[in-house]
């Protein structure tokens, strides 16, 4: 009977220790999960800031590129117009000059 009582006490202590260990394990796991989620949020915020910065930079570059393309088209058009006017002036000059 005494052996049975000692065994019951040992079993009770083991169960109590197991319960305590399980509670500690669950607590540590929750802390790990919480820390992981906090790290992920920090990373996400940093990533979001980077995406926003890249988007703004891309928009500015696109605006610059459009302005350069417009300037290039305008310059080409002006050059073509100038060459046409020069050609027309030369043709008119040749018509007015008497041939020798």
C-alpha positions in Angstrom: 0.0 0.0 0.0 2.9 2.3 0.8 4.5 1.5 -2.6 1.2 2.3 -4.3 1.0 5.6 -2.4 4.7 6.5 -3.3 4.0 5.5 -6.9 0.9 7.7 -7.0 2.9 10.6 -5.5 5.7 10.1 -8.2 3.1 9.9 -10.9 1.5 13.1 -9.6 4.9 14.9 -9.5 5.7 13.7 -13.0 2.3 14.9 -14.3 2.8 18.2 -12.6 6.2 18.6 -14.1 4.9 17.5 -17.5 2.1 20.1 -17.2 4.6 22.8 -16.1 6.9 21.9 -19.0 4.1 22.0 -21.5 2.9 25.4 -20.2 6.4 26.7 -20.6 6.8 25.2 -24.0 3.5 26.8 -25.1 4.5 30.2 -23.7 7.9 30.1 -25.4 6.2 29.1 -28.7 3.8 32.0 -28.4 6.7 34.4 -27.7 8.6 33.0 -30.7 5.6 33.4 -32.9 5.0 37.0 -31.6 8.6 37.9 -32.2 8.5 36.4 -35.7 5.4 38.4 -36.6 6.9 41.6 -35.3 10.0 41.0 -37.4 7.9 40.3 -40.4 5.9 43.5 -39.9 9.1 45.5 -39.7 10.4 43.9 -42.9 7.1 44.5 -44.6 7.1 48.2 -43.6 10.7 48.6 -44.8 9.8 46.8 -48.0 6.7 48.9 -48.5 8.8 52.1 -48.0 11.2 50.8 -50.6 8.4 50.0 -53.1 7.0 53.5 -52.6 10.4 55.1 -53.2 11.0 53.0 -56.3 7.5 53.9 -57.6 8.1 57.6 -57.1 11.5 57.3 -58.7 10.1 55.4 -61.7 7.3 58.0 -62.1 9.9 60.8 -62.1 12.1 58.9 -64.6 9.1 58.3 -66.9 8.2 62.0 -66.8 11.8 62.9 -67.6 11.8 60.4 -70.4 8.6 61.7 -71.9 10.0 65.2 -71.7 13.2 64.1 -73.5 11.2 62.3 -76.1 9.0 65.3 -76.7 12.1 67.5 -77.0 13.7 65.1 -79.4 10.5 65.0 -81.6 10.3 68.8 -81.5 14.0 69.1 -82.4 13.6 66.6 -85.3 10.5 68.4 -86.6 12.3 71.8 -86.4 15.3 70.4 -88.2 13.1 68.9 -90.9 11.3 72.2 -91.3 14.5 74.1 -91.5 15.9 71.7 -94.1 12.7 72.0 -96.1 12.8 75.8 -95.9 16.5 75.8 -96.9 15.7 73.5 -99.9 12.8 75.7 -100.9 14.9 78.8 -100.7 17.7 77.2 -102.8 15.2 76.1 -105.4 13.6 79.6 -105.5 17.1 81.1 -105.8 18.1 78.8 -108.6 14.9 79.7 -110.5 15.6 83.5 -110.1 19.2 83.3 -111.2 19.7 83.4 -114.9 21.5 80.5 -116.4 24.9 81.2 -118.1 
